[in-house]
Amino acid sequence: MPNPKRKLSKMSARHRRSHFKSAIPGLSTCPKCSHPKLMHRACANCGYYAGRYVIEKSETV
C-alpha cells in the first residue's frame, strides 16, 4: 500500500476539510400552536407530537 513521501501540511489538510460544514437543522411548525420545532421531535412549547400529548408541561416558573 503506498504511503505519502512527505508530511501533509496542516494548511493542506484544512483546505481539504473546508467543505465539511455543519448544516442548519430543519425546522417545521407545530400544527397545534404554530411554534417552530425540530422535525420528528415533540413541540417544546405545547408538548404535542403526532397529534397527541407526550410531554407534561409544569405550571411553575
VENURSUL-V494543 format. One record per helix or strand of 2 or more residues. SS is the DSSP state (2 for helix, 1 for strand). FROM is the first residue (numbers start at 1). LEN is the number of residues. Records with the same first field share a line. If there is no record, write none. Layout:
BEGIN
SS->FROM-LEN  FROM-LEN
END
This chain:
BEGIN
2->10-10
1->27-3  36-3  48-2  52-2
END
